[in-house]
């Protein structure tokens, strides 16, 4: 199959991670909102984790782009 | 009880939906033949098929049910993964995949036809096709109900929209699309639920603190209304995977002995599921070559081994949280009807001056559940002082119920810990698990119908594009049938229980057929066919003649008389499977010896162990050889079990 699944996975998690990071930054210090997550700004932290994961997937996909092998018939 | 989603949560949900549908459309141009659509043209890399293998099995019911069992039984439930899944997956990879993949069969029933005959294939494909549709219907019903309760979404809309999304991407991109989205869903589930588990663990003070609290629970489970007053266990019952099991059925909350666990679950049931179920094996069959196919279950077993931390641990955290009064947490009670609330309110008002135990009895009768005496007394007293507002009253009455809806455990934790944003992510993880399970069922269903029933009986020798159209049509039919089953499940709960019971009967003996078929060339079609039928019948008869402690004869067995009483339902299930397996094994072997072979050694080349040239792994580096990886995985699994013994 010609589509490398790492592209959509990387893009999606980068996008969701970006959304959560920005939201986390904007709401940073909102004690009421983050009371339930034990006073941790979990949106910011987890948003960054998702960004790193998404970026890693994109990096893997782009690294393989030139090579013929990846997800194809052998 | 409900939570409200913010725009961000919806945006995350929409992003996910957009991507899975997008994958379907992106793959559309590659769908040129029926084999592209139904078998992915055998072209996918190992890590993709491996993660899809695990994801297709990780439906929403598994996510919800494992947390429930974690709360009910503790870490012992993880044996479903460590004793159950891992050895079976390694066995599939090392010994069985060569026949499935090497035979060029397009489905598991088709392998049965090559190995035995048309009868065995038809028996297996019909039971499998019916089973997938019901399995997906049951899971859809559960999900739509959950979304309704948690978010107030309309049952019908949830059902149809989720099905529609799955329908679109499977219809466009076929099996490849299902597999690709399953990989995405795998990451979604893991990354969506991991922070919830982390926050929960932090809240109870870490793993060690949690085990200390669970020790208190195990010695007096009645304090939390987890068991009857008479029941106590050893202190390590919730926190050790093996010691309570080896001590005997009376000492562990699951009520099973180690033999039933190892042989019944570990061997018969797990091998029967992982090594014969087309739903998961289809993923491995889509791999691009033999090594990739054999390594698929091995790749899958790595996350599988670690999943208890994600799916069972939350249940244990929930129980530990309940022991901390300052946390104000409880596993939710079963949902009560408005009529029940109204009735209870009049009773509470009328009993304002009645003695406490009389009031407790009346309220319990009105609610129809076990109640907490202290909370009921407080409620009656407060109500007598000043009538409570209806919503406050409902909340307090519901909290006084001393029974648990364990299936609500995981979502109650999501609600407790997730602020907007993370909430959207966790809910998307839940929806992803549901969709991956459903897409798995639908893609397995359309392949079995098209190749094993339609092509075999109704329209052989048609053009490939004909079968491709049939496959696409069956995708829609499969989804519509699942929706019908979901409505059926929502109306007739009991009927669904019976159906699931029958499936358990059908599955129990299956592995004996495959084991004999693959490793003994003398096994004949007649032997396999009759062995399967009588094996299934055996589980039915054993079920009818036995019962588990605390149950009345009826749905739970014993309706033809009680010959034996098992300590728990779980033990009954395991022993049922053991009997079915042994009967199927014995009969298949006996009848095979009594009947003449219909297949020559030549016919069976590539289908039976002794007649197939051994796969030579010399070409592959040692670290890619299935036998080496498999052994390493088993070793790691043993070490984990030893640590958590």
Interface residues (C-beta under 8 A of the other chain):
Chain A: X1 X2 X3 X5 X8 X9 X11 X12 X13 X15 X16 X19 X20 X23 X24 X33 X34 X36 X37 X38 X40 X42 X43 X46 X47 X49 X50 X53 X70 X71 X72 X73 X74
Chain B: X8 X11 X12 X15 X16 X19 X22 X23 X26 X27 X30 X40 X41 X42 X43 X44 X45 X48 X176 X180 X183 X184 X187 X191 X195 X199 X202 X203 X288 X289 X416 X417 X418 X419 X420 X421 X422 X425
